[in-house]
């Protein structure tokens, strides 16, 4: 009798184990399906991000709300706004966290103060959009900016679209002209930036936008220029460009010239006389000061092969004279 009870207990126990095993198997299958579903949705969500707006934020508390609202009011469906709090000592960080709670399109990154270039680079790394638009936190953009720019760029599969260019034109690679001194006047395809590993130079206090652009432009498959007016620039007396010292400003510009020179040389662009001339005119345009000491650092940033007579003779008379004087200054 006791043996029979034991057999019954064992049978019941085995049945319970079998049911548990089946349940665990079923739950595991459902969990796998759910994970797969989440992954698929995440991939889908990633594809739905058409434009990532990247905004470095530092000490712009009184302008920040207007900037944020102009971005959230965009008519384009499928964009994200990445605000990088660059260790701002005011209330910007708290304001951004509150905005993020109110709107799921906002991503907030907090970092120690490292400068606008580092903040933009951090945003680039986080961005999921097909295109990127840079905005400064004391500026605003018109509400149709992203929709019109994205649709035009997408229609022609352009790597870069620049607005407020005074003309409508399509340019093909390589483009060596300094079309704009700002990185905020258009959208850039993220795959171009990632493929060429182009980032803002973090040791530049000034000239970082031009350097970024003159690395991007020659690599773009197509650049669209439009007359659309979208960007509302605010003249902020507290911004770096209004508080800079001549020495810091001039050295940064010379350093920017050196970066572009190195990049173009590495890519073999200086085989063309047209590119040599284009570069020299651009370099000259960045030397606003033209004192002896500043001339020296600009000449040092340019390779000697571009300063030979056969190259300088390609310039107009005035530019040639200026370079000759800069070369003489560099030898003193």
Backbone bond lengths (Angstrom), bond angles and torsions (degrees), N, CA, C in turn:
res aa  C-N    CA-C-N  psi(-1)  N-CA   C-N-CA  omega(-1)  CA-C   N-CA-C  phi
1 X - - - 1.461 - - 1.536 109.32 -
2 X 1.322 112.92 -46.04 1.462 117.87 -179.86 1.528 110.71 -63.90
3 X 1.321 116.17 -38.31 1.468 121.52 178.73 1.519 110.52 -62.13
4 X 1.344 116.09 -38.09 1.459 120.97 -179.70 1.524 110.06 -66.23
5 X 1.357 116.69 -41.03 1.461 120.19 178.70 1.522 111.48 -63.37
6 X 1.328 114.03 -40.20 1.474 118.28 179.10 1.519 110.86 -61.81
7 X 1.352 115.43 -42.06 1.475 119.77 179.29 1.527 110.78 -62.15
8 X 1.344 114.61 -40.43 1.478 118.76 -179.75 1.528 110.03 -64.56
9 X 1.350 116.30 -44.13 1.466 120.94 -179.91 1.524 110.80 -61.93
10 X 1.329 114.88 -43.40 1.475 119.53 178.83 1.519 110.76 -61.58
11 X 1.348 115.78 -42.93 1.470 120.57 -179.06 1.526 110.78 -62.70
12 X 1.348 114.70 -43.51 1.481 118.80 178.98 1.524 110.35 -63.83
13 X 1.334 115.64 -42.00 1.462 120.38 -179.61 1.523 111.59 -62.29
14 X 1.353 114.71 -42.16 1.471 120.07 178.13 1.523 110.40 -63.12
15 X 1.333 116.47 -40.99 1.460 121.18 -179.99 1.529 110.80 -62.64
16 X 1.352 114.45 -42.57 1.472 118.87 179.46 1.527 110.73 -63.27
17 X 1.351 114.95 -43.23 1.466 118.83 178.40 1.522 111.82 -61.34
18 X 1.356 114.84 -40.69 1.465 119.89 179.30 1.524 111.18 -62.75
19 X 1.351 115.50 -43.43 1.475 120.08 178.59 1.527 111.15 -63.53
20 X 1.353 114.94 -42.13 1.459 118.62 178.82 1.519 112.23 -63.39
21 X 1.329 115.19 -42.80 1.467 119.81 179.30 1.522 110.68 -61.53
22 X 1.348 114.83 -42.68 1.463 119.43 179.26 1.517 111.40 -63.80
23 X 1.334 115.73 -41.32 1.463 120.16 -179.79 1.520 111.07 -64.34
24 X 1.344 114.67 -44.15 1.463 119.21 179.21 1.524 110.80 -61.62
25 X 1.347 115.77 -42.27 1.466 120.62 179.18 1.522 110.54 -61.59
26 X 1.335 115.37 -43.61 1.457 120.40 -178.60 1.521 110.68 -65.98
27 X 1.355 116.03 -44.38 1.455 120.00 179.36 1.522 111.16 -63.32
28 X 1.342 115.23 -37.82 1.466 119.69 178.28 1.516 111.46 -63.35
29 X 1.361 115.44 -43.23 1.465 120.07 178.22 1.515 110.67 -62.00
30 X 1.335 115.66 -42.69 1.466 119.65 179.79 1.522 110.71 -65.62
31 X 1.347 115.10 -39.20 1.464 119.25 179.37 1.520 111.34 -63.96
32 X 1.347 115.47 -42.25 1.465 120.21 177.83 1.515 110.58 -60.90
33 X 1.353 114.80 -43.71 1.466 118.86 178.73 1.520 111.07 -62.59
34 X 1.352 115.16 -40.49 1.450 119.58 -178.89 1.521 110.98 -65.48
35 X 1.355 115.68 -42.24 1.457 120.02 177.72 1.518 110.12 -61.68
36 X 1.350 116.00 -43.74 1.459 120.10 179.12 1.510 110.35 -61.18
37 X 1.343 114.52 -39.93 1.453 119.66 -179.78 1.518 110.27 -63.77
38 X 1.332 116.51 -42.35 1.461 120.63 179.29 1.510 110.40 -64.01
39 X 1.356 116.37 -43.36 1.450 119.94 179.75 1.517 111.52 -60.97
40 X 1.316 115.27 -43.54 1.461 119.77 179.68 1.517 110.00 -62.70
41 X 1.350 114.83 -44.93 1.455 118.23 -179.78 1.521 111.34 -64.06
42 X 1.349 115.79 -37.95 1.456 119.07 179.09 1.516 110.52 -63.68
43 X 1.337 116.10 -42.57 1.456 120.84 177.45 1.508 110.71 -62.39
44 X 1.329 114.75 -41.19 1.458 119.53 179.39 1.513 110.73 -65.08
45 X 1.353 114.97 -42.01 1.461 119.05 -179.87 1.518 110.56 -62.72
46 X 1.341 114.60 -37.35 1.453 118.93 179.49 1.519 111.02 -61.99
47 X 1.324 116.40 -42.39 1.452 121.12 -179.46 1.526 111.40 -67.48
48 X 1.321 116.33 -25.87 1.456 119.72 -177.22 1.521 112.66 -77.96
49 X 1.329 117.81 -13.35 1.452 120.33 177.56 1.524 107.85 -79.64
50 X 1.301 116.27 105.72 1.460 121.33 -177.28 1.528 111.70 -82.89
51 X 1.325 116.02 -41.01 1.463 120.42 -178.45 1.528 109.79 -136.84
52 X 1.313 115.38 135.07 1.466 121.42 171.58 1.527 107.75 -105.74
53 X 1.316 115.72 120.40 1.463 120.64 176.65 1.524 107.95 -93.78
54 X 1.324 116.79 122.17 1.464 121.53 -176.78 1.524 109.27 -110.33
55 X 1.343 115.02 123.41 1.467 120.83 -175.61 1.532 110.30 -127.59
56 X 1.326 118.64 107.85 1.466 120.38 172.13 1.523 108.98 -75.50
57 X 1.327 117.32 137.39 1.460 120.53 -174.08 1.529 110.70 -126.02
58 X 1.329 114.82 124.54 1.469 119.43 177.06 1.526 109.66 -155.75
59 X 1.330 115.89 116.07 1.464 123.47 175.23 1.533 113.38 52.32
60 X 1.329 115.86 47.40 1.465 119.65 177.28 1.533 110.10 -126.87
61 X 1.312 115.62 36.16 1.456 121.77 -175.06 1.531 112.77 -52.52
62 X 1.314 118.21 -43.11 1.463 120.02 -174.84 1.523 113.45 -76.52
63 X 1.330 117.05 -11.39 1.465 120.33 178.79 1.531 112.90 -110.70
64 X 1.323 116.54 -12.50 1.459 121.24 -169.21 1.520 113.48 -61.61
65 X 1.312 117.68 -43.59 1.465 120.15 -177.16 1.522 111.26 -59.64
66 X 1.315 116.77 -42.76 1.469 120.74 -179.84 1.524 110.68 -64.36
67 X 1.314 116.12 -39.35 1.468 120.69 178.13 1.523 110.75 -63.57
68 X 1.335 116.01 -49.73 1.467 121.23 -178.72 1.525 111.15 -59.47
69 X 1.328 116.60 -46.10 1.463 120.40 -178.07 1.520 111.90 -63.03
70 X 1.323 116.80 -37.00 1.472 119.30 179.68 1.522 111.46 -65.56
71 X 1.332 116.11 -30.61 1.466 120.05 178.87 1.525 110.64 -78.66
72 X 1.320 117.21 -43.42 1.467 120.63 -179.57 1.530 111.68 -67.06
73 X 1.327 118.28 -22.58 1.460 122.26 179.91 1.521 113.35 -82.00
74 X 1.328 117.58 2.91 1.461 120.68 -177.85 1.529 111.36 -59.35
75 X 1.327 116.44 141.22 1.463 121.86 -178.29 1.530 112.64 -81.77
76 X 1.312 117.48 -13.92 1.466 120.70 179.43 1.526 110.28 -70.82
77 X 1.314 116.26 133.65 1.463 120.87 172.95 1.522 108.65 -91.58
78 X 1.328 115.26 131.38 1.462 118.48 178.16 1.512 113.01 95.96
79 X 1.324 117.45 56.67 1.458 120.36 173.35 1.524 108.61 -136.36
80 X 1.319 115.40 161.21 1.457 121.47 175.17 1.523 108.48 -127.33
81 X 1.312 115.86 151.95 1.461 121.32 178.76 1.520 108.27 -118.85
82 X 1.325 116.41 114.58 1.461 122.13 -177.91 1.526 108.75 -104.34
83 X 1.324 116.01 111.18 1.460 121.45 179.01 1.526 108.32 -103.08
84 X 1.317 115.30 123.79 1.465 120.16 -179.87 1.523 108.89 -107.50
85 X 1.316 114.99 105.69 1.467 121.78 177.31 1.523 107.88 -74.38
86 X 1.318 115.65 105.76 1.461 120.95 -175.14 1.531 110.78 -87.37
87 X 1.331 115.13 55.55 1.455 120.30 179.24 1.516 112.67 63.05
88 X 1.320 117.46 35.73 1.462 121.16 -177.58 1.528 110.67 -62.90
89 X 1.349 118.77 128.80 1.459 121.63 -175.84 1.527 114.33 -79.53
90 X 1.324 117.82 -7.65 1.463 120.57 179.97 1.525 109.94 -93.36
91 X 1.316 117.82 -151.25 1.472 121.56 -177.39 1.529 114.08 -91.48
92 X 1.312 117.69 10.41 1.466 120.27 -177.21 1.526 112.30 -56.73
93 X 1.327 116.81 -44.72 1.461 120.17 -178.54 1.511 112.79 -58.91
94 X 1.330 116.75 -46.25 1.466 121.39 179.25 1.530 110.99 -65.18
95 X 1.318 115.48 -40.12 1.469 119.54 179.28 1.522 110.57 -61.79
96 X 1.326 116.17 -42.48 1.466 120.44 -179.06 1.518 111.50 -64.68
97 X 1.327 116.72 -41.31 1.466 120.11 178.73 1.529 110.93 -61.58
98 X 1.319 116.36 -37.43 1.463 120.09 178.61 1.520 110.85 -69.20
99 X 1.320 117.32 -41.12 1.466 120.60 176.79 1.531 110.34 -59.08
100 X 1.332 115.90 -41.67 1.468 120.53 -177.89 1.523 111.31 -64.35
101 X 1.336 117.03 -34.40 1.467 120.94 177.83 1.528 110.76 -66.71
102 X 1.324 116.03 -31.00 1.458 121.32 -175.60 1.523 113.31 -87.41
103 X 1.326 117.30 -22.01 1.470 120.05 -175.53 1.523 109.84 -142.57
104 X 1.327 116.00 119.49 1.462 121.51 -176.84 1.516 114.57 -69.78
105 X 1.311 117.92 -10.64 1.465 120.54 178.66 1.522 112.04 -79.14
106 X 1.318 116.01 -10.25 1.462 120.68 -176.94 1.518 111.19 -93.44
107 X 1.316 115.51 132.03 1.468 123.18 173.49 1.524 106.51 -117.77
108 X 1.319 116.74 131.00 1.464 121.36 -179.63 1.516 109.72 -116.60
109 X 1.306 115.95 129.91 1.464 122.32 176.08 1.522 107.65 -120.52
110 X 1.315 116.76 128.07 1.463 121.46 176.95 1.531 108.97 -106.31
111 X 1.313 116.81 133.63 1.462 120.24 177.54 1.528 109.51 -145.28
112 X 1.308 115.86 161.70 1.459 120.08 173.95 1.519 108.45 -66.79
113 X 1.315 116.10 150.90 1.458 120.26 -177.56 1.523 111.26 -57.55
114 X 1.334 115.30 121.09 1.459 120.98 -178.95 1.520 111.98 -137.70
115 X 1.334 117.24 -0.31 1.457 120.11 177.97 1.516 112.81 101.47
116 X 1.339 114.72 162.63 1.462 121.23 -175.23 1.522 112.31 -62.42
117 X 1.323 117.91 -37.84 1.465 120.59 -178.46 1.521 111.64 -65.12
118 X 1.333 116.32 -45.10 1.461 120.64 178.48 1.525 110.50 -63.09
119 X 1.341 116.28 -38.28 1.463 120.32 179.73 1.529 110.63 -66.09
120 X 1.306 117.03 -43.69 1.470 119.95 177.80 1.525 111.22 -63.61
121 X 1.329 116.43 -41.58 1.468 119.73 178.66 1.519 111.20 -61.56
122 X 1.321 116.12 -38.58 1.475 120.27 177.96 1.524 109.66 -63.37
123 X 1.328 115.83 -39.24 1.458 119.94 177.39 1.510 112.76 -66.03
124 X 1.333 116.47 -39.08 1.468 121.04 178.62 1.526 110.10 -60.83
125 X 1.324 116.42 -43.32 1.463 120.65 -179.59 1.525 111.59 -62.36
126 X 1.313 116.83 -35.01 1.467 121.55 -178.01 1.524 113.42 -84.87
127 X 1.320 117.25 -21.56 1.465 121.80 -172.13 1.521 112.74 -61.79
128 X 1.337 116.08 139.53 1.463 122.84 177.88 1.524 112.18 -114.28
129 X 1.325 117.16 -1.37 1.451 120.60 -175.17 1.521 113.54 -77.16
130 X 1.319 115.25 159.00 1.462 120.80 175.55 1.529 109.60 -69.16
131 X 1.328 115.73 -37.03 1.462 121.91 177.28 1.527 109.47 -122.70
132 X 1.325 114.92 160.81 1.463 121.79 178.58 1.519 109.58 -123.83
133 X 1.320 115.36 137.86 1.463 121.53 173.54 1.523 107.71 -125.43
134 X 1.329 116.40 128.76 1.455 121.19 178.30 1.529 109.43 -97.09
135 X 1.321 115.87 136.96 1.462 121.71 177.40 1.519 107.69 -135.47
136 X 1.326 116.81 137.54 1.464 120.50 174.21 1.523 108.89 -85.22
137 X 1.314 117.22 146.25 1.465 121.23 -169.45 1.523 114.92 -74.68
138 X 1.333 117.95 -4.71 1.460 119.68 173.68 1.528 111.43 -105.93
139 X 1.333 116.06 9.31 1.465 121.55 179.27 1.525 110.60 -114.85
140 X 1.329 116.44 173.97 1.466 121.61 176.66 1.525 109.51 -137.12
141 X 1.344 116.15 162.91 1.460 121.07 175.43 1.526 109.48 -127.06
142 X 1.323 115.58 149.96 1.463 120.94 178.55 1.526 109.10 -65.22
143 X 1.343 116.34 151.43 1.461 120.03 -171.08 1.527 114.33 -67.44
144 X 1.324 118.40 -19.03 1.469 120.42 179.33 1.526 112.46 -96.50
145 X 1.340 116.88 5.62 1.468 121.74 -175.46 1.521 113.05 -53.28
146 X 1.321 117.11 -56.02 1.460 120.96 -174.48 1.523 111.98 -68.72
147 X 1.322 116.79 -41.29 1.465 120.33 -176.68 1.524 111.30 -63.62
148 X 1.314 117.00 -50.31 1.466 120.11 -177.94 1.529 110.99 -67.87
149 X 1.321 116.43 -44.95 1.473 119.81 -178.53 1.518 111.39 -63.97
150 X 1.323 116.52 -45.84 1.470 119.72 -178.73 1.524 110.90 -63.60
151 X 1.319 117.55 -47.15 1.462 120.71 -176.87 1.525 111.73 -62.93
152 X 1.318 117.08 -39.17 1.469 119.95 178.24 1.520 111.26 -67.62
153 X 1.318 116.21 -45.01 1.464 120.05 -179.54 1.524 110.98 -65.84
154 X 1.317 115.85 -41.45 1.461 120.83 -178.95 1.521 111.40 -65.79
155 X 1.317 116.00 -40.37 1.465 120.84 -179.09 1.520 112.21 -59.55
156 X 1.327 116.77 -36.43 1.471 120.50 -178.43 1.523 112.86 -105.86
157 X 1.328 116.40 7.26 1.461 122.01 -179.87 1.532 110.61 50.96
158 X 1.324 115.44 48.32 1.467 121.19 -179.61 1.522 110.02 -87.71
159 X 1.306 116.09 142.63 1.459 120.71 176.71 1.522 111.56 -75.98
160 X 1.332 115.81 -29.77 1.464 120.07 -177.99 1.527 109.40 -140.37
161 X 1.313 116.82 138.36 1.455 122.24 169.60 1.514 107.82 -124.63
162 X 1.326 116.12 128.89 1.459 121.84 178.47 1.519 108.88 -118.68
163 X 1.324 116.32 129.33 1.456 118.35 177.77 1.535 110.12 -106.26
164 X 1.338 114.94 174.27 1.470 122.29 -176.97 1.523 111.63 59.28
165 X 1.345 115.51 41.33 1.462 120.75 -178.04 1.525 113.71 -100.61
166 X 1.326 117.05 -1.21 1.454 120.13 176.83 1.514 114.46 80.00
167 X 1.332 116.56 -0.74 1.461 120.65 178.62 1.519 109.22 -161.63
168 X 1.323 114.96 160.09 1.462 121.24 173.83 1.523 107.36 -105.44
169 X 1.316 115.95 119.10 1.466 119.58 -174.93 1.520 109.82 -157.08
170 X 1.326 115.21 151.08 1.461 121.50 176.24 1.520 108.64 -112.09
171 X 1.325 117.18 123.17 1.460 122.26 179.71 1.522 109.46 -112.99
172 X 1.323 115.33 141.95 1.459 119.66 178.57 1.514 109.41 -114.29
173 X 1.309 116.33 162.89 1.469 121.54 -173.99 1.519 111.40 -69.67
174 X 1.316 117.59 156.98 1.466 124.26 -11.98 1.528 111.50 -86.22
175 X 1.317 115.95 143.45 1.463 121.69 178.70 1.522 108.07 -113.19
176 X 1.341 115.78 117.72 1.468 120.27 -176.51 1.522 112.83 -107.46
177 X 1.311 117.36 0.04 1.458 120.66 -179.01 1.525 110.94 -75.37
178 X 1.325 115.78 147.67 1.458 121.21 174.76 1.526 107.54 -84.44
179 X 1.316 116.27 83.83 1.459 121.54 -173.08 1.515 112.73 -66.85
180 X 1.318 116.68 -33.27 1.470 121.71 177.42 1.511 108.45 -154.11
181 X 1.327 115.87 146.32 1.466 119.80 179.61 1.521 111.69 -88.93
182 X 1.334 116.62 1.55 1.466 121.31 -178.91 1.519 110.90 -115.70
183 X 1.334 115.92 146.67 1.468 120.86 174.37 1.522 110.92 -93.80
184 X 1.344 116.30 2.16 1.461 120.58 -176.04 1.525 113.21 -95.90
185 X 1.318 117.89 -3.16 1.460 121.14 -173.11 1.526 113.26 -96.31
186 X 1.319 117.77 41.29 1.457 119.10 178.90 1.512 112.54 165.43
187 X 1.320 115.37 -167.58 1.460 121.01 178.68 1.530 109.93 -126.50
188 X 1.316 115.07 148.31 1.464 123.01 -177.12 1.528 108.88 -124.08
189 X 1.304 116.62 135.08 1.465 119.00 177.58 1.530 108.72 -70.04
190 X 1.318 115.88 128.20 1.465 119.76 -176.10 1.525 111.84 -64.87
191 X 1.316 117.02 -32.39 1.460 119.42 -179.50 1.525 111.13 -64.30
192 X 1.337 117.60 -31.58 1.464 121.22 175.68 1.522 109.98 -65.97
193 X 1.320 116.42 -48.36 1.459 121.40 -178.70 1.529 111.01 -61.87
194 X 1.326 116.07 -41.95 1.467 120.11 -179.01 1.522 111.61 -73.11
195 X 1.327 115.97 -42.12 1.466 119.43 -177.98 1.522 111.78 -60.88
196 X 1.317 116.04 -41.43 1.469 120.90 -178.41 1.522 112.43 -92.73
197 X 1.329 116.28 -0.60 1.465 121.94 179.66 1.531 111.42 52.84
198 X 1.317 114.89 47.44 1.459 120.64 -179.84 1.525 109.15 -92.46
199 X 1.314 115.45 127.99 1.454 121.30 178.49 1.530 109.08 -137.65
200 X 1.320 115.66 164.93 1.457 120.23 176.20 1.520 108.96 -74.91
201 X 1.328 116.10 141.05 1.457 121.56 -179.47 1.529 109.81 -78.48
202 X 1.305 116.27 116.57 1.463 120.76 -171.21 1.531 113.72 -74.44
203 X 1.326 118.22 -14.00 1.462 119.56 179.61 1.530 112.50 -94.77
204 X 1.332 116.02 4.62 1.461 119.94 176.24 1.524 109.68 -94.94
205 X 1.314 116.46 124.85 1.459 120.52 174.93 1.523 110.26 -88.53
206 X 1.331 116.28 -26.13 1.455 122.61 178.82 1.525 108.16 -142.11
207 X 1.321 116.11 150.53 1.461 119.76 179.73 1.513 113.70 85.34
208 X 1.352 117.05 5.97 1.471 119.41 -177.85 1.531 111.90 -68.36
209 X 1.329 117.28 -33.10 1.464 120.30 -179.56 1.528 111.30 -68.61
210 X 1.334 116.10 -45.50 1.464 119.90 179.76 1.526 110.86 -61.88
211 X 1.326 115.69 -41.79 1.461 119.91 179.42 1.522 110.95 -61.57
212 X 1.322 116.18 -45.28 1.463 121.35 177.76 1.527 110.80 -59.50
213 X 1.328 116.24 -46.63 1.465 120.29 -177.91 1.525 112.47 -64.87
214 X 1.327 116.74 -41.24 1.461 119.87 -177.08 1.523 112.37 -75.99
215 X 1.323 116.85 -5.13 1.455 120.96 168.28 1.529 110.27 -93.28
216 X 1.328 115.62 -35.32 1.468 120.43 -179.13 1.530 112.78 -75.53
217 X 1.332 117.22 -45.81 1.458 120.76 -170.61 1.534 113.88 -55.78
218 X 1.358 119.31 -47.24 1.470 118.29 -178.82 1.528 113.75 -67.00
219 X 1.327 116.46 -19.03 1.466 120.71 -177.36 1.525 113.03 -92.69
220 X 1.321 117.73 -10.62 1.470 121.44 -175.70 1.523 110.77 -76.08
221 X 1.332 115.89 139.93 1.465 118.99 178.07 1.519 111.51 -73.04
222 X 1.343 114.90 -27.44 1.463 120.15 -179.26 1.524 108.32 -162.57
223 X 1.330 115.27 137.38 1.465 121.26 177.22 1.522 108.36 -122.17
224 X 1.315 116.05 124.97 1.461 121.01 177.38 1.523 109.47 -98.19
225 X 1.323 116.41 129.91 1.448 121.96 174.10 1.529 107.70 -107.18
226 X 1.318 117.07 132.56 1.459 120.63 -179.97 1.528 110.37 -131.73
227 X 1.316 115.42 161.38 1.466 121.16 178.63 1.530 111.70 -93.65
228 X 1.321 117.51 2.16 1.467 120.99 -178.80 1.528 110.53 -56.97
229 X 1.334 115.92 138.03 1.463 120.58 177.06 1.525 108.50 -108.93
230 X 1.323 116.79 112.07 1.455 121.09 -174.92 1.527 114.02 -125.37
231 X 1.312 117.08 -32.89 1.462 120.21 -168.49 1.524 110.83 -92.48
232 X 1.316 115.55 129.84 1.459 121.95 179.16 1.524 109.07 -108.56
233 X 1.307 115.00 100.34 1.461 121.33 -176.67 1.521 110.18 -84.27
234 X 1.308 116.42 133.11 1.454 121.67 177.82 1.529 109.41 -105.05
235 X 1.300 116.94 127.27 1.462 120.97 176.49 1.522 108.06 -79.65
236 X 1.315 115.28 100.43 1.458 121.95 -175.69 1.528 109.75 -99.25
237 X 1.321 118.70 112.46 1.471 121.37 -177.93 1.526 113.61 -63.08
238 X 1.335 116.48 -15.55 1.468 120.51 179.80 1.527 112.78 -93.54
239 X 1.340 117.00 -3.56 1.466 119.40 -176.99 1.522 110.45 -73.39
240 X 1.332 115.11 163.27 1.467 120.38 -174.88 1.524 112.65 -60.29
241 X 1.343 116.58 -39.24 1.457 119.44 -175.80 1.528 112.13 -67.36
242 X 1.344 116.77 -19.11 1.457 120.17 179.47 1.529 112.32 -96.29
243 X 1.300 117.26 -9.08 1.462 120.19 -177.32 1.529 112.32 -121.42
244 X 1.323 116.36 11.52 1.456 119.79 -175.14 1.530 112.12 -76.44
245 X 1.311 115.05 153.56 1.448 121.95 173.65 1.526 108.28 -95.17
246 X 1.320 115.85 146.11 1.467 120.56 -176.62 1.526 111.31 -55.94
247 X 1.324 116.77 -43.45 1.463 120.15 -177.55 1.526 111.45 -61.63
248 X 1.336 116.72 -46.55 1.462 121.38 -179.74 1.528 110.36 -66.04
249 X 1.328 115.58 -43.18 1.460 121.16 -177.69 1.530 110.66 -62.98
250 X 1.326 116.21 -48.67 1.465 120.65 -176.53 1.521 111.77 -65.84
251 X 1.325 117.06 -41.61 1.468 119.86 -179.95 1.530 110.90 -66.33
252 X 1.322 116.39 -35.60 1.463 119.78 178.95 1.524 110.82 -67.05
253 X 1.333 116.14 -40.04 1.461 119.43 177.71 1.526 111.32 -64.94
254 X 1.312 116.52 -40.06 1.465 119.96 178.07 1.525 110.63 -65.02
255 X 1.326 116.13 -38.76 1.462 120.45 177.50 1.526 110.40 -64.45
256 X 1.335 116.91 -38.86 1.467 121.18 177.69 1.528 110.51 -62.42
257 X 1.331 116.35 -41.82 1.470 120.96 177.04 1.524 109.74 -59.29
258 X 1.321 115.83 -41.91 1.465 119.80 179.18 1.512 112.69 -63.95
259 X 1.323 117.27 -39.24 1.462 120.94 178.90 1.532 111.11 -63.61
260 X 1.324 116.42 -44.90 1.464 119.81 -179.55 1.528 110.09 -66.58
261 X 1.336 116.29 -40.58 1.468 119.59 177.25 1.530 110.80 -57.81
262 X 1.318 116.38 -49.22 1.475 120.88 -178.56 1.537 110.78 -60.80
263 X 1.329 116.09 -42.12 1.461 120.19 -176.88 1.522 110.92 -67.70
264 X 1.312 116.52 -44.18 1.463 119.84 -179.41 1.534 111.55 -68.23
265 X 1.324 115.69 -37.78 1.466 118.97 178.33 1.526 110.64 -65.70
266 X 1.334 115.65 -43.34 1.467 120.54 178.80 1.519 111.64 -58.35
267 X 1.313 116.73 -35.31 1.463 121.66 -178.61 1.528 113.34 -89.22
268 X 1.335 117.40 4.09 1.458 121.30 175.69 1.516 114.85 73.78
269 X 1.318 117.39 22.52 1.468 120.29 -176.42 1.526 112.56 -72.94
270 X 1.319 118.45 -26.64 1.460 120.86 -173.92 1.533 113.82 -78.24
271 X 1.306 116.57 9.92 1.464 119.16 172.36 1.521 110.67 -70.57
272 X 1.319 115.51 -19.95 1.458 121.51 -178.80 1.532 110.59 -98.07
273 X 1.334 116.73 131.94 1.461 120.56 176.77 1.522 110.98 -63.70
274 X 1.326 116.60 -35.00 1.467 119.84 179.85 1.523 111.03 -61.36
275 X 1.322 115.99 -39.08 1.465 119.85 179.92 1.528 110.01 -70.31
276 X 1.311 117.44 -38.66 1.465 120.87 177.42 1.525 110.46 -58.51
277 X 1.331 115.40 -47.15 1.462 120.91 -179.58 1.524 110.70 -63.78
278 X 1.335 115.75 -44.89 1.460 120.95 179.50 1.524 110.41 -57.86
279 X 1.312 116.75 -45.51 1.463 120.80 -179.28 1.528 111.35 -63.94
280 X 1.332 117.45 -45.39 1.460 120.53 -176.98 1.529 111.98 -63.81
281 X 1.324 116.70 -40.22 1.471 119.29 176.76 1.524 110.87 -64.30
282 X 1.335 115.86 -40.16 1.462 119.08 178.79 1.525 111.02 -65.75
283 X 1.336 116.66 -43.97 1.460 120.93 179.21 1.525 110.36 -60.16
284 X 1.321 115.86 -42.12 1.458 120.43 -179.68 1.523 111.31 -64.93
285 X 1.314 116.37 -36.70 1.466 120.49 -179.23 1.528 112.02 -67.07
286 X 1.313 117.24 -18.79 1.465 121.24 -179.25 1.533 112.47 -89.82
287 X 1.333 116.31 -10.53 1.466 119.77 178.30 1.530 108.21 -96.62
288 X 1.345 115.12 84.35 1.463 119.90 -178.78 1.533 111.83 -73.16
289 X 1.319 117.45 -21.81 1.456 122.75 -164.80 1.530 112.78 -94.52
290 X 1.330 115.82 -48.44 1.471 122.79 174.91 1.538 113.80 56.99
291 X 1.324 116.88 33.40 1.461 119.93 171.10 1.524 108.15 -84.65
292 X 1.310 117.08 167.89 1.461 120.26 -176.91 1.524 112.27 -58.52
293 X 1.340 115.86 -47.68 1.458 119.51 -177.00 1.534 111.54 -65.17
294 X 1.310 115.93 -40.38 1.467 119.55 -178.68 1.524 110.80 -73.14
295 X 1.331 116.39 -35.47 1.463 119.44 175.34 1.524 110.91 -58.04
296 X 1.320 116.04 -37.94 1.467 120.80 -179.19 1.530 111.47 -61.35
297 X 1.331 116.24 -45.82 1.463 118.05 -175.93 1.535 111.48 -72.08
298 X 1.321 116.92 -28.50 1.471 119.10 176.11 1.526 110.63 -70.57
299 X 1.320 116.62 -43.40 1.467 119.59 179.10 1.525 110.72 -63.66
300 X 1.326 116.14 -37.27 1.464 120.84 178.58 1.523 111.53 -63.96
301 X 1.342 117.39 -28.39 1.468 121.71 -178.27 1.520 112.98 -78.96
302 X 1.337 116.54 -13.12 1.468 121.11 -176.12 1.524 109.76 -107.71
303 X 1.319 116.52 135.14 1.454 121.04 -179.75 1.517 112.17 -63.61
304 X 1.343 117.96 143.36 1.476 122.02 -176.57 1.518 113.81 -60.68
305 X 1.336 117.20 -25.64 1.467 119.03 -178.31 1.528 111.95 -67.45
306 X 1.337 116.59 -20.00 1.467 119.98 178.61 1.525 112.00 -90.03
307 X 1.328 116.78 -7.00 1.456 120.12 -175.84 1.524 112.50 -107.74
308 X 1.307 116.13 12.06 1.461 120.87 177.08 1.524 109.81 -77.98
309 X 1.324 115.96 157.14 1.465 121.02 -175.82 1.524 112.52 -58.77
310 X 1.334 116.61 -38.40 1.475 118.52 -177.23 1.515 112.06 -65.11
311 X 1.327 117.27 -24.87 1.472 121.15 177.06 1.521 110.07 -87.02
312 X 1.333 117.04 -45.69 1.465 120.67 -178.93 1.524 111.47 -62.87
313 X 1.328 117.42 -27.42 1.460 120.93 177.96 1.526 112.70 -67.27
314 X 1.334 116.62 -12.74 1.458 120.71 177.53 1.526 111.98 -80.33
315 X 1.345 116.23 -14.21 1.461 121.25 -178.80 1.522 110.69 -85.20
316 X 1.342 115.73 165.34 1.463 118.25 174.84 1.532 109.09 -71.74
317 X 1.320 116.27 167.94 1.466 121.36 -172.35 1.524 112.61 -58.54
318 X 1.329 117.32 -45.87 1.471 120.56 -177.55 1.525 111.97 -63.98
319 X 1.344 116.44 -45.64 1.467 119.96 -179.69 1.524 110.83 -64.13
320 X 1.307 115.85 -39.12 1.466 120.17 179.63 1.527 110.39 -62.50
321 X 1.332 117.71 -43.23 1.459 121.79 179.71 1.528 111.12 -62.51
322 X 1.323 115.46 -42.03 1.462 119.23 -179.47 1.519 111.23 -63.35
323 X 1.333 116.34 -43.33 1.459 119.44 179.16 1.522 111.33 -65.64
324 X 1.308 116.94 -37.89 1.464 119.64 178.30 1.528 110.21 -61.99
325 X 1.342 116.55 -41.31 1.453 120.04 178.74 1.533 110.56 -67.41
326 X 1.349 116.88 -39.20 1.457 120.63 178.41 1.529 110.52 -62.76
327 X 1.316 116.57 -39.65 1.472 120.69 179.04 1.521 110.32 -64.83
328 X 1.355 116.98 -41.94 1.463 120.58 178.95 1.531 110.15 -63.14
329 X 1.328 116.10 -42.96 1.464 120.56 179.38 1.523 111.29 -60.49
330 X 1.327 116.12 -36.29 1.473 120.89 -176.84 1.533 111.51 -69.28
331 X 1.319 116.99 -17.49 1.463 120.87 -177.80 1.522 112.44 -95.38
332 X 1.321 116.80 -6.93 1.454 120.06 -177.77 1.512 111.77 -85.90
